Amino acid sequence: MTRDPVDDAARYTADYLAISRAAMDAFAADTAAHAVVQGMAADIVAAMRAGGRYLVCGNGGSAADAQHIAGELVGRLMFDHAPLAAIALTADSSVLTATGNDYGFEQVFSRQVLGLGREGDVLLGISTSGNSPNVLAAIAAARQRGMVVHGFSGGNGGAMAGLCDRLLLAPSAWTPIIQQVYMTAAHLVCALVERALFPEKAPEI
């Protein structure tokens, strides 16, 4: 039986948005997840008050999200403020290609963590499966440096579940929905960091 393209598009749109809304409603109702978000913000604030850095990494769409998150802090999210020390480990094509060529793709983030990270800094590793080898290697490098480790993932968190100090699990096993939830969480983390570091400028919602 041939599907009608218009009817199929309408059905798929409605189903997708229903799944999306259900995931966001679950996140909005999950007070334990809220505590994870607030704890992540507090860790970043403590690191930055001590002169530390926030390093972020991920692959594919999560690589773009890493740059997005760092950009919110170096630039601005809710209001103007002094730039904050956030670095996306996905952005330097020369470092990524040289490291991938010489050491293997698994080491493209861990080499940067070992070079840039210091004790007390914070690493955010993003992996929708929780099993990305280069993100797991970055986490191991962060542990070696004495850093605080955060993670964004979905489902049961995969291998990341036992490796992060704080792990936000999106209530889905579907990559686009996981990304939607964790970027909402990321915006909230950044907003809380801004509010804590620049309280005199922070507007209410």
C-alpha positions, 0 to 999 in steps of 0.5 A: 500500500502506497502512503499518501505523502501529505498524510504521512508528513502530517502524521510524522510531524504530530508523532515527533512533536508528541515524543519531543513534548513528552521528553521535555515534560519528563525533564521538567518534572524530574527534580533529580535532573534539576539538581544535576543541572544546578550542581553542574553550574555550581562546579563551573562557578567554583572553577571559574572563581578559582581562575579555572576553565570549562572544556567541552567536547563531543562528536557530530551534532554534539561537536557543534553543541560543544561550540554552542555551549562554549560560545554562550559563556565566552560571549553572552546568553541572557545578558552582557558580562565579561567573557568566561573561560570556556573552550570547545575542544571540537573547534581547532581543525589543525589540532584535531587533524594532526592528533587524529593523524598522529595518534588516532581519532580516539585521542583528539580530545584527550590530548587537548585535555592533558594540554589545557586542563588543570586540577579543579577545571571542569570537563563536559563530555557529550555522547548521546550513547555514552560510549563514544571512545574519544569522549571516554578517553577525554574523561580519563585524561580529565581524571588524570588532571584532577578535573571535575567531570560532567556528562550529557547523555541519554538512555542509561548513559552507557559507559559514561554512567560510572565515570562522571561526577555529574551526568544528565541523562535525557529521558530518551534513547533517540538521538535528536530528542536527547540532543534537544533535552541536553541543550535545554539543560545546557542553556540553563547551566549557562544561565545559572553560571551567569547569574552566580558570577554576575548577580548585579546584572542578572535579570529575572525571567 
